Amino acid sequence: MRYISGAYRNFVIEDSEMEGTIGVWMDILQDIPFQIALERTRDLCRTKIEFAPTPAEIYQACLESHSFYELQRIEEQQELLELQQYNEQAVPMPDHIRERLERRVKRTVNNNES
């Protein structure tokens, strides 16, 4: 939305409407990976002269440029990159926490067996 408001001076959302508007846009575009939505938004801003693109126009532009399977593949790649980044930044569980967790699991298992 910041990109659109930068490209179109008449695209202004009041602060009181911001949360609701963002919720609607997120709902409409939830199936589209962010990077693809941003690329299609850029394309639309280059060609639409008078009015800012609507979320429906962005959604349609995303569907026209990529098949459903391509969208899934790109989304999966993004998830794998996020997981890889998480694994690189993750801190191992401290030993004292791991021991307490293991004791609790053993107690739960023993209680369920009886």
Secondary structure, 3 states (H helix, E strand, C coil): CHHHHHHCCCCCCCHHHHHHHHHHHHHHHCCCCHHHHHHHHHHHHHHCCCCCCCHHHHHHHHHHHCCHHHHHHHHHHHHHHHHHHHHHHCCCCCHHHHHHHHHHHHHHHHHHHC
